[in-house]
Amino acid sequence: MRAREWLIAFRYGCPAEYGVPTLPSWEQCRDEDGRLALRERDADEPFISAANPVTVRR
């Protein structure tokens, strides 16, 4: 799903009315090795982690 489609659907009503799925609720955490990780709020295990995150300029 492209972010543009989600934003347009959000601006004009509930995204579910346009067939756009709801965004997952993720939280940032650290795993046992101290790596940055993302997990769902209800889950115990992260689904993705970054061994060496870096700061990126945009």
C-alpha positions as CSV (number, residue, x, y, z in Angstrom):
1,M,0.0,0.0,0.0
2,R,1.4,3.4,-0.9
3,A,1.5,6.0,1.7
4,R,-0.2,8.5,-0.6
5,E,-3.3,6.3,-1.0
6,W,-3.5,5.8,2.8
7,L,-3.2,9.6,3.4
8,I,-5.9,10.5,0.8
9,A,-8.3,7.9,2.2
10,F,-7.6,9.2,5.8
11,R,-8.2,12.8,4.8
12,Y,-11.7,12.0,3.4
13,G,-13.0,9.6,5.9
14,C,-12.2,6.3,7.5
15,P,-9.6,4.4,5.4
16,A,-11.5,1.1,5.8
17,E,-14.4,2.6,3.9
18,Y,-12.0,2.8,0.8
19,G,-10.6,-0.7,1.3
20,V,-7.4,0.6,2.8
21,P,-6.1,-1.7,5.6
22,T,-5.5,-0.2,9.1
23,L,-1.9,0.6,10.1
24,P,-0.3,-1.9,12.5
25,S,0.6,-0.7,15.9
26,W,4.3,-1.2,16.4
27,E,6.5,-0.2,19.2
28,Q,10.3,0.3,19.3
29,C,12.3,-1.8,21.7
30,R,15.7,-3.3,22.2
31,D,16.4,-7.0,22.0
32,E,18.7,-8.9,24.5
33,D,21.8,-8.0,22.5
34,G,20.8,-4.2,22.6
35,R,19.8,-4.0,18.9
36,L,17.0,-1.7,17.8
37,A,13.9,-3.8,17.1
38,L,10.3,-3.4,16.2
39,R,7.4,-5.5,17.5
40,E,3.7,-5.5,17.7
41,R,2.3,-4.1,20.9
42,D,0.9,-7.5,22.0
43,A,3.8,-9.6,20.9
44,D,6.8,-10.7,23.0
45,E,9.2,-11.3,20.1
46,P,10.3,-8.5,17.7
47,F,9.7,-9.2,14.0
48,I,12.6,-7.1,12.7
49,S,15.8,-5.8,14.3
50,A,18.8,-3.7,13.1
51,A,22.3,-4.7,14.2
52,N,23.9,-1.4,13.4
53,P,21.4,1.4,12.9
54,V,22.8,4.7,11.6
55,T,21.5,8.2,11.5
56,V,20.3,9.3,8.0
57,R,19.9,12.8,6.8
58,R,17.0,13.6,4.5
